[in-house]
Amino acid sequence: MSRVRIPELDEAMRSFAEKVFASEVKDEEIRQEISPFDVEDICPISRQEMREHMILQESSTTAEKRKKRLFRMKTVALAVPVAQRSITRLSTIDEVISTSPLYQTVPDFQRVQITGDYASGVTVEDFEVVCKGLYRALCIREKHMQQSVQRFPRTPSQYLRAIEGEVWRASDTGPVFTPPVKDGQDPFETGNLGEDLGYHIQMKDGVVYVYGDKAAAERDEPKDLPYPSLEHFVDDMNFLLALIAQGPVKTYAHRRLKFLSSKFQVHEMLNEMEEMKELKNNPHRDFYNCRKVDTHIHAAACMNQKHLLRFIKKSYCVDADRVVYDAKGKQLTLKQLFQQLNLHPYDLTVDSLDVHAGRQTFQRFDKFNDKYNPVGASELRDLYLKTENAINGEYFATIIKEVGSDLEDAKYQHAEPRLSIYGRSAEEWPKLANWFNKHRVYSPNMKWMIQIPRIYDVFRSKNFLPHFGKMLENIFVPVFEATVNPQAHKELSVFLRHITGFDSVDDESKHSGHMFCTKSPKPMQWTSEKNPSYTYYLYYMYANILVLNNLRRQRGMNTFLFRPHCGEAGAITHLLTAFMTADNISHGLNLKKSPVLQYLYFLAQIPIAMSPLSNNSLFLEYAKNPLPDFHQKGLMVSLSTDDPMQFHYTKEPLMEEYAIAAQVFKLSTCDMCEIARNSVLQCGLSHEEKAKFLGENYREEGPQGNDIRKTNVAQIRMAYRYETWCYELNLIAEGLKAD
């Protein structure tokens, strides 16, 4: 039983959270005042309020509490958890290092140690409130990740158990990835598919339920699988909303983050040469031949503009007289299609192709989407960048296989392209799976993801869908059916083996105005043409992935991660929802607006795939990108390309992304290799592949989990990151110690 009593969400806090949520979703476009989640360095009002609050607290402090504070002003001894022992005792870093193999040994380096009042300027009473809040927030994320078969790091889990006075034991409830294809093995073989379980699948209140048969469904007796609770989810969400808007918590998180940033700068000043010495003494490995993964890239734009132009010209030379387009019943050859568009491929240039994003797309997501149409012609997009057309997506498959071939030639680069499922029809899954299998779209350097665009409003306005529930059915029921009976859905079952996760995509700056709560209409009742809110989308995607993952894990099949676009624009509540539901996120720019969420993302080490070149054309100038700031503080960031067709010029867009970041942000070799290592940890590669690329112990955190011979990340850097992380977690444990 936990020794720490965390109060339940009372009515006052629930009401406060709903007011905060309402203020955030109301008039989002025109609000100019300071957000309740922000801490403004230059805001005299918030400083004055905080000072008055502290004076008031101090004046009411009893002698006993003062004594307690003096005790807490002593230096906190660094303690790190030892993963191999199922105990609550925390070991020192020296004990950990002394038991490590030679290549994992951490050279001596200069550590930054802070003595004095570690509560960062908040009163003892506030410090305890802050620690209770942060503790419960981490418990909320741990619970949701474990329920949905996603990842939660071991180190904070060990601290949470130590706080509760319970024994920590390693869990094997993490995600399951498909092992790599062996030499001579067919990636598309159907001989090893599972048997039909005979289960009945039915959606209820927006969530798919699994029943033994139809009779069990009529009796409402679902199979023994974890199912999400909307009430508990909303309670957790309201608690987090209240937490990130509380003054003392904002102040504490803001000061801890400033400390983390300053501490890294001092660490670099003291140890940069020692880190470089480690890397210079590391044979064979350098930045070019350490593995890196493009953790966020869309399949429809995975080629650069020159590649697409070259392919269009080549296809015209080879297939000019081939029927490639069906225009309202009239079939057109490739030559006739270009004549209808008043074009000749020979005259095309990258400028006339006009797929590159520039100044005109800044803050204009609508114009950016138009860039997917080569020469502004949707006909060419349908022909070259779609899986469903008159030639069954052959050109698109060929382009993707060429990109895969380029990655294989580069050897050390991998990508995770997103393919779209819209939810307009239940036939989308079988058609996409048929395209994938028919054209054998496979590369050992690619792992696939499914993206769900948030465009229900478009389909509803055209009467393609009766309600939002139908969209969810079209997205998830076919996957459940293929999981229950793979023999009847062979192509889809094979396709799902190559899928590692789901993504939620669209323009986040689009304002919904809906406040997600227990009174929100159920998906079957959402019949209006208005689009549901971002939180509404994410909850129902998460809820169905939770059930699906548990069912697939029971069957010994691969599971899926939830990795939405989040924090690129829009409300800060997007990042709060992702904290509860997502294994990792793409973009995360708005974390800079909420110190509490940013600190929580650091404590939970939630991976963030950042794309500075993409942001530069859409939402944020390159020099203002928070990537270097997040990296300094110790957040788990990786670099990704997003859309090479729109943003990049070279044959190796991921290397282009790294090169520009290194130049603009003055990243060292160790910085870049650390970011590359983060990308491999973040991605959907299998355990076998990660062990090969990062070392056998990659699942251990800190210097124990780093093999410098494979990652080229200095052990000094790994020790610094781990000790700093443990120090911050230890502060929470100290704040929750019993009197």
N, C-alpha and C positions, 0 to 999 in steps of 0.2 A: 504493500500500500504506500502511496506517495506521502512523503513527510511534508511536502509543500502544499498548503491549501490555497488553491486558486479559486477565487469566487466565481460562481456561475454568472452568466450574463443577465443582470437584473433589468427591470423595465426601464429604469432611468438611463442605463447605458445603451439599451436597444433604441430608445427614443433619440438619444444623442447621436448614435451612429446613423440613424435614418435622416436626421437633420443634416448631418455632414454630407451624406450621400446626395440628398436633395439639392444642397447648395452646390455640389460639384456638377450635377447633371443639368442644373437650371442655367439657362443663358450662357452656355459654355463658351460660345463664340465671342461674347461681348464683355465677359467678366475681366476686369482689369486689376481688382484689388488682390492683395497677397492671398494665395490659397491657404486653407487651413492646414495643409500638409507641409508647406514650405517653411524654411527658416532663412530669413533674409539677413545676410551679414550687415547690410547697411541700414536696416530698419530700426530706427531709434525707439519706436513704439513697443515692438516686441522685446527689445532689450530692457526697456524701462519696466514693462510688465513682469518680466522674469526676475529682475532685481527686487521689485516690491514683493513678489511672491516668496523669494528666498528670505528676505528680511522678516516677513510675517512668520514663516516657518521657524526661523532661527529664534525669534523672540518667544515662541511658544514651546521651545525645546526644553524638556526636563533634564535634570542633572544626569539621570540614568542614560538618556539618549545621547547626551554629550559624551559620556564615558564610552558609549558604544561607538560613536563616531571617531573618537581618538584611537580606539583599538583598530578601527578599519583604516586609519591613515598609515598603518604600517605597510611596508612593501609586500606585494603579493608574490609569493614564490611561484615560479613557472612550473606548472604541472601538465603533463601530457598523458593521455590514456594509452595503455599498452593493449594492443588489439588481441594478442595471443591469450591473454588471461581473462577468464570470466569472473572478474572481481570488480569491486567498486573503487579500489585504491588507484590513484593516479600516480604514474611514475615520472621521474625527472627526465629531461632530454638527454642527459649524459648516460643514464641507464639504457635508453633506447639505442643510442649510437654505439655503445660498447658491445652490443650484441649483434651488430650489423656486419655483413660481409665486407671485404676490403673495398670493392668498387662502390659501396654505399657509404663508406666512411665520410663524415663531414670534416673538412679541414678546419683548423682553428680560424675563427673570424671574430671581428669586433661586434659585440651585441649592444643594442641600445636598451638601457634599463631605466625605467621611470620609478622614482620613489615619491611617497607623499600621498595626497588625497586622490585616489584613483577614481573617485566618483564623478570626476569631470565637472565640478562646480555645481552639482545639484545637492540638495540637502539629503541627509540619511533617509528620511521618510520617503522623499521622492525617489531616491535610488532604489529602495526596496520595491516601490510601486513599478518603477521602470523594469527591474529585473524580473518581477512576476509577469509583467506584460510580455517581455521578450521570451521568457521561458514558455509561456502558454502559446505564443505565436509559433515558436519552433515545434512545439508538440502538435499543433494543428497541421503544420506542413508534413511532419513525420507521419501522422495518422493518414492523411490523404494520399501520400505517396505509397505507403505500404498497402493500403486498400486497393489502389489501382495498379499494383505491380510495377511501380516506377522506382526511381532511385532516390535514396536519402543517404548522405555520407555517414560513415561510421563514427567519426570523431564527435560531432555534436550529439549523436545518438548515445555515445558513451557518457558524455557529460550530463545529458538529461537523466540517464539511469542513475548516475552518481548523485545528482540532486535529489532524486526520489528515494535514494537509499536502496536501490534494487540492483540485482546482478545483471550486467550486460552480457548478452550472448550474441555471437555473430548470427545474422539471419540470411537465409538463402531465398528470400521472397522477391528478389529483384527481377528485372526484365529478362526475357529469354530471346536470344537472337539466333537466326539461322546460321549454322556453321558454314565456313567458306567451302566453295565447290572444289572437290579434289580433282587431281589430274585424271583425265579420262572419264570423268563423271559428267552427265548431261544436266545442266542447270534447269532444264525444262521437263525432266522425267516425271511421269505420273504413276509409276509402279509402286511407290512407297506411300501412297495416300491412305489415311485412316478409314475405318469402317463407319457406316451410317449408325448414329446413336438413336435415331428415331425420335428425337426430341421435337417438341412443338415450340415455335418462336412467335411471340406476340408482343407488340408494343403497347405499353400502358403508361399514360401520363408522360409521354416523351422518352421513356426508358424501355429498352428491350428486356423482356422477361423470358426465361427459359423454363419450359414445362416438360414433364416426362411424356405427356401425350395431350391430345385435345381435351380429354376428359378431365385431366388435372388442371388444364387452363380454365375450364368451366367452373371447377371447384375453387379456383384461385389458389392453387398449391404449387408455387414455383419450386424449381430445383434448389438445392442448398448451395447457393452462391451468394457472395456479398452483393447487396444492392444499396445504392446511395440513398441518403435521407435528405430531402430538401430542407426540412426544418433545421437539422443539425448544421447543414452547410450554411444556411442563412445566419444562424446564430454565430458560427465561427467568423463569417464575413463581417457581421456587425461588430464583433469584438475587435477585429483587426482594423475596421474603419475608425472605431473610437480610439484605438491605440495610436494610430499614425497621426491623429489630430490632437493628441494630448500634448500640452506645452512642455512639461518636464521630459517626456519621452523624446520629443523633437530636439530639445536642447542637448540631452545626453547623446543621442545618436549623431547629431551634428558635430559635437565636440570630439566624439570617438573617431568619426570619419576624418576630421581635420588632423587628429593625432596620427591616424594610420598613414595619411598622405605625407605628413612631415617625417614620420618615422622611416618611411621607405626612402625618402630623399637623403636622410642622414645615413641610412644603411648603404645606399649606393655610393655616397661620398667616401665612406670608410672602407667598403669592401669591393668596389668595382674592379680594382686591379686583381684582387684575389679570385674573383669569379672568372675574370678573363684568363687568368693563369690556369684555372681548372680546365677551361674549354680548350686552351692551347695544348694542354697535355693529354687531351682526349683523342686517341688515334682514329683516323678514318672519318669520323662523324663531324659534320658541320651543318649550317642552316640549310644548305641546298639538299642534303640527303637525309634530313630527319623528316619523318612523316608529317603531313599536314592535310587537313580535310576541309573542303569548302562546305561548311555546315549549313549554309542557307543559299540555295540557288534554285531558280525556277527552270524547269525543263524547256519551256517555250522560249526562253531567252538564254540558254546555256552556251550558245555559240557566240563568237564575236561578230561584229557587223561584216567584216571582210570575209569571214568563213561563209556567212549566209549569202553574200553577194556572189562569191565564187561558186557556191552550190547552185544558185539560181541559173547562172550562166551555163554551168556544166549540164544541168538537167535539160535546158533548152537545146543544147547541141545534140544531146542523145535522144530526147523524147519529144521533139517539136511536133510530131504528128500523132502523138499518143493522146487518147481521150482522157482528160484529167479533171474535168469540171462539169458539174451538172447544174445548169442555170434554169430553174423553173421548167424542168423536163427537157430542156435543150442541151445536148451534150456538146462540149467544146474541147477541141484539142488544145495543147499548150500554146501552139502558135496562134490559134484563134483567140484564146484568152488574152494574150498580150496585145493582139491587134485591137480587141474590144476595149482594152485599157489605154490604147494609143501609146504603147511602149514597145521598145525592142531591147532585149537583155544586153545586147552589145553596148548600148548607150548608157546603161546604168552605172552609177558610181556610188560610193558609200554616202556621198552627200545627197544624191537624188533618192537613194533608198530611204533616207530620213528615219532611221530607227534609233538614232542616238539621242539621249536626253541631254538637254542643255539648259541655258538660263530660262527659256520660256516654260519649262516644266516646274520651276521652283514654286512650291505651295499650290501646284495645280495637278492633282492626281488624275483628273479627267484627261488632261493633255498627255500625261505620262502613259496612260492606258492606250491612247491612240498610237503611241510609238510602236506598239506590237504589230501595226499594219504596215508592211513594207510598201513604200511609195504612197502611203495613205490608202492603199487598196485592201479592203477586208477580204477580197477574193484570194489574194496572195497569202494572207494569213491563214485562211482556211486550207489552202493547198499545201503550204510548206510547214506550218506550225501547229497543225491540228491532227488528232488521231482518228477523227471521223470525217471522211470525205470520199470522193468518187474513186480514189486509189487506195482506200483503207489506211490512210496515214503512212504510206510507204516512204515518202520524202522525209517526213518528220523523223521516222525511225532511222533512216539512213544518216541524217544529220547527227542525231544523238549518238549513234554508233561511231561516227567519225570523231566526235568529242571524246567518247570513251577510249577510242584508240589513241588519241593525243595524250590522255591521262596515263594510259599504260606505257606509252613511250617515255613520258616524264618520270614514271615509276613511283615517285615518292608523293604524288598528289592524288587525292581521292575527292569525290563529290557526292552530294546527296540531293539529286534533282527532285523537284516536286511535280507530280502530275495531278490534274484537276478531276475531282468528282463534284458535280454541282448539286446533286440531289433533286434534279428536275424529273428524273425517271429512274425506275429500278433497273432499267436495262443498261445504265451507264457502266456499272461494274463488269458485267459479262463482255460488253463491247471493248472496254479498255483492256481487260485480261486477254481477249482474243487478239487485239493489236500487239500486245506485249509478247505473247507466245508465237503468233504467226510470223512476226518479223524478227524473233529471237533477239530482243533488245536487252542484251546482257553484257556487262563488263565487270571484271573483278574489282575495278577501281570505282565502281558506282554502287551506292545503296539508295533505294527508292523511298520516297515519301508521298503521301496523298495530301493535297491541299483542298480545303473546303472554302470556296469564296462565300462571304456573307452577303449574298444577293437575293435573299428570299423575296424582298420587296419587288424586285424586277420580275420574278416569275409569277408572283401573286397578281401584280397589276395586269399581266397578260393572260391571267386565268390558267396558267400551266399547273398551279397547285391550289387545292382548296384551303389548306391551312399549313402552319409551320410543322405540325406533326408529320405530315406527309413527306416533307423534305427530309426530316430525320429518319423516317422509315426507309426512304430510297437510299439514304447514305449508309445505314447500319444493318438493316435486315438482311440484304444479300450476303454480307460478310458473316453474320451469324449462321445463315443457312449453309454457307460453304464450310464453316467450322464444324457444324453438326454433321453434315453429310458431304464430305469431300468428293466422294465417288460420283455424285450427281453434278458437281461443279468443278470438274478437273482443272480447267484452264484458270479459273479464279483461285483455286487452292494453290496452284503453282505460283501464280502472280503474288498472292499474299505472303508466300515464303520469302519473297524479295522485298517486301515492304517493312520498314522499320518504325514508321510513326505517322501521325496525323498532324496537319498544320491548319490553322484558321487564318485566312487572308482577306484583305480588302483595305480600303482607306479608313484608318482609325479616326481620322479627324471628322468623319461624318457623324453628326450629332443625332442620337436616338431620342433622348428625353425620357426614356422609360427607366424607372427605378426597380431593379430586380429585388423581389422579396417573396415571402410565402403567399402573398395575395396576387402575385402575377398570374395572368391567364396560363393555363396548361397549354402545351404545344398544340393539342387538338382543338383548343378553343381560340388560338391565335389566328383569327381569320381576316384581320384588317390588312390593308396594303402597306401598313407601316412596318419598317424593319425592326425586329427585336434588338435589344441592347447588346453590346459586346459581352457583358457578363452573362446574359441569358444564353447566348450562343455557346460560350465557353462551358457553362455549367452542364448543358445537355450533351455537348460533345464529350466532356470528361465523364459524365455519368454512364454513357453507353460504352466508352472505352474501358471503364472500370469493370463492368460486367463481362465485356468481351475478353479482356485480358485474363480474368480469372477462369473463364471457360476454356480458353485456348491453353492456358498453363496446365489445367487438369488433363487436357488431351495430349500434352507434350509438344504443342505447337509453339511457334514463335509468337511473342507478344508485341505490343505497339507502345511507343512513347507519344505523349502529347506535347507538341513543340510549336505553339502558336506564334504568329507575329504579334508583338506586344510592346507598347511603350514607344512606338515610332511617333505617334501624335495622340491627340485625344485626352481623355480624362485619366487621372492618376489611378482611378479605381480599376482600370484595365490591368495594371501591374499587380494590384492587390489580388485580383481574381486568379491571375497566373501564378502568384505565390502559392495559392492553395491547390491549383489543379495541374500545372504544367511541370514536366520534367525539366525542360529548359525553354528559353525564349529567343526570338530573333529581334534585334534592334535595341530595345531597352533604354532609349535616349531619355525618356521622361523620369528615369530613376534619379536624375540629378535634381529634380524638383521636390523629391520627398526623402529627407535624410533617414527617416525611420525605415522605409521600405528598402532604401539602398543598403542600410546597415543589416537588415534582415537577409537580403540577398547575399551579402557577404558572409554572415554567420552560417547560412545554409549552403553556401557555395553553389548557388544556382547558376548554371552555365548561361552565358549570353553571347549569341552570335551577332557581332556588330559589323556593319557595312558602311564605313565612312564615305566611300565614293558615291554610293547610292543615296545616302542622306544628303550629301553635298548638292545633288541635283534636285532633291525633293523637299527636304524639311529643315536642314541645318548645315550651315557653312562648314567646310572641312576643318578649319582651324578651331572652331568652337565645339567640335565633337568631344564627348566626354570619355572616349576610349582610353587615352593616356591616364586620365584621372582615375577611372575605374581600375585600370591595371595597377597603378601605384598603390591604391588602397587595398588591393588583394582580391577584388571581385574576379570571378572566373570568366574571363572574356576570351573569345576567339575571333578571328577575322574571316569574313565571308564576302562573296562577290554580289549576291542578290540576282542581278541581271547583267551578265557580261555583254549581251547584245546592245544594251542601252548605255553602259557606263565604262566599258573597257576597250582597249585598242589592240592588245597583243594576243598571241596564241596561248599564253599562260596567264589568264586573268587573275588567278589566285596569287601568283608571284608578283603580279603588278600591284595588287592590293597591299601585299606585305611591303613591297619596295617603297611605295608612296608613303605608307604609314611610318616606315622606318626613317624616311627623310624628313617628313613634316614634324613628326613627334619626337625625333631624335632617339629612337629605340635602339638599344644595344643588341648584340647577337644573342645574349642570354634572354633578353626580353622577348625577342622574336621566337626563339626556340621554346620558351615557356608558353607563349600564345599558341604555337603549333601543337605542343603537347596537350594543352587544354582542348584544342579542336578534336583531337583523337579521343580523349576521354568523353567529350560531349556527344560524339556522333553515334550512329547505330551500327558500327562495325562489331563483329562477333568477339567473344572472349578470346578465341584462338588468335584472331588477327591483332587484337590489342596487345596480347601477351607477346606476340612476335615483334610488334612495332615499338612497344614501350618497355618491355621487360616482364618477366613472369610475375613479379609482385606489384603490378601496376594498381591493383585494387587497394593496396595499403596507402594510407595518406601520409604525407611528409617525406623526408629523405629515404625512408625505408621503401617507399613505393616507386622511387626513381632509379632507373638504370641509365646513368650518364652516357654509357657506351651506345645507347640507342636513341636517347632523347636530346642529348647535347645541352641539357639544362644543368647548371652548376648545382652541386649538393649544398653549397652555401646558401644559394637562393631558395632551395627547397626547405632547408632548415629554418631560414628566416620566415618564410611564408607560414610554415606549420606552427612555429613557436608563437608568432603573432596571432594566428587564428586561435590557438589554445589559450593564449592570454586573455583574449576578448571573451571567449566562452567561460573562462575561469572567473572573470569578473561577475558574470551572472550567477555562477555557483556561489561565490562569496556573498553576493547580495541576498541570497536566499538561505544562507546558513541559519539554523535555528538559534534562538537567543541562548 
